[in-house]
Amino acid sequence: MDAEGIDAGRRRWQARYDAAHKRDAAGGSGAEHPRDWTRSTLSGDPVEPVYGPAPGDSVDGFERIGWPGEFPFTRGLYATGYRGRSWTIRQFAGFGNAEQTNERYKMILKAGGGGLSVAFDMPTLMGRDSDDPRSLGEVGHCGVAIDSAADMEILFKDIPLGEVTTSMTISGPAVPVFCMYLVAAERQGVDTARLNGTLQTDIFKEYIAQKEWLFPPEPHLKLIGDLMEYCSEGIPAYKPLSVSGYHIREAGATAAQELAYTLADGFGYVELGLSRGLDVDTFAPGLSFFFDAHVDFFEEIAKFRAARRIWARWMRDVYGATTEKAQWLRFHTQTAGVSLTAQQPYNNVVRTAVEALAAVLGGTNSLHTNALDETLALPSEQAAEIALRTQQVLMEETGVANVADPLGGSWYIEALTDRIEADAEKIFERIKERGRRTVPDGREPRWPITAGILQGIEDGWFTGEIAESAFRYQRALEKGDKKVVGVNCHEGSVTGDLEILRVGHEVEREQVRALGGRKAGRDEAGITKGLHAMIAAARAGSNMIEPMLAAVRAEATLGEICDALRDEWGVYTEPAGF
């Protein structure tokens, strides 16, 4: 890009920055008090809000780097960086029953957490009730048990849902769980149109990596489409679909695979919305993303920057999005659980801090930091506090939030960003090629990415590619080519055993007892009517959310709703692979 183009971009950035500063000074940011926008180093030297080429310089390819807040958003979505809008500290928590988790949420909020993120137990993730025989021994162990709207009401007791953003990490039964969340808000007297938060919902990544599916892919996409329509029309701030690369990376994918498979899934959901006749500029801002921050510091920063650039370009050039918000890739990050080790667990504090710093320097919009003991059990209160304080130290003490995209223009970072983008584009072509196999004569399908994803799920391509990457990593670890401190090098330690959180069996017994009491006193006729209407809507191709809500208001359980859908749609069986 020539000097004139670069200087024009700098002037556009300055105008955006000044406008945001002016809004904040006038109280338009929503903060109780205007922020102090001046920043300096620890030694007192002032720092600029962004850095770039010197005035009058030309830089080849600078249009791919650009300025913060401007297409292609490589350097971030906002001209102000974190000066005007800090990342949200969102700690993932859930264990035992709703009452126990409610107490942990209150602790997180009191300690300075900015948002909540719900971890559900395995029966809930699989759409099973706590009294289901297949739930035995699993209730409340890897997250909170939620059986009906009454549990959701307890989960958020004394936490105003109209004021706190809430993320829920659940995909297979996400829609009925969301209906329970809406009913809990109604019972608080909250206007559900005001709700703000994120629901994971991403079923593609379940078939690809996490394996917590309920139904075959295509009917499940119908349910997701219904949710997208419902939120687009009535809950404009809520993000009904968080496209999740985290679980893909945790399964063994490389950084480029995580990025490409995740963005391809996102493109598939864009195609779903378009197939429903939805306006891309209206529904696309309701999509968000969830990435893994792994331990290779610079590669992760480059991955996040490439993700924004690819998404913006595809949304504009392929799917016709015309507004900036529809081109934005907003993402949450969680530090890498798979990088944590049971050996020398205090080393995990260091790993998590490095990963969190990569997420921040990559421009994450919200962040969860893992606790040092999560490789052994659910986090203890002390470990959860250390994880929270890790973010607060980064935010308050290090100065990393002073400058937007402080590594932008680094030869190494820009080369890595370009390389990961190029690798991702190659993977997109492979996905589209798989889709062409599903139509006669190899023609382009109407929705090419969706066709390729469905075919890749059906023939096991995604899982095979991830398995190969995981095998290469494991082989390098066992040969000693990949070093992990405390595992295959520097193994001597004075650290004793940790005291870890254990969920007792009495939690399961109490949850089953409470569920039995609710079933004995509920509106059976209302449940039956709601479930029948839900299945009738499924058969008619109409939206299923309202009849599902009616069943939830009558205290239909998660298992009852999911079983009704299983009976209608069948269950999914993964293709065998060798």
Secondary structure, 3 states (H helix, E strand, C coil): CCHHHHHHHHHHHHHHHHHHHHHHHCCCCCCCCCCCCCCECCCCCECCCCCCCCCCCCCCCHHHCCCCCCCCCCCCCCCCCCCCCCCEEEEEECCCCHHHHHHHHHHHHHCCCCEEEEEECHHHHCCCCCCCHHHCCCCCCCCECCCCHHHHHHHCCCCCCCCCCEEEECCCCHHHHHHHHHHHHHHHCCCHHHCCEEECECCHHHHHHHCCCCCCHHHHHHHHHHHHHHHHHHCCCCECEEEECHHHHHCCCCHHHHHHHHHHHHHHHHHHHHHCCCCHHHHHHHEEEEEEECCCHHHHHHHHHHHHHHHHHHHHHCCCCCCHHHHCCCEEEEECHHHCCCCCCCHHHHHHHHHHHHHHHCCCCEEECCCCCCCCCCCCHHHHHHHHHHHHHHHHHCCCCCCCCCCCCCHHHHHHHHHHHHHHHHHHHHHHHHHHCCCHHHCCCCCHHHHHHHHHHHCCHHHHHHHHHHHHHHHHHHHCCCCCECCCECCCCCCCCCCCCCCCHHHHHHHHHHHHHHHHCCCHHHHHHHHHHHHHHHHHCCCCHHHHHHHHHCCCCHHHHHHHHHHHHCCCCCCCCC
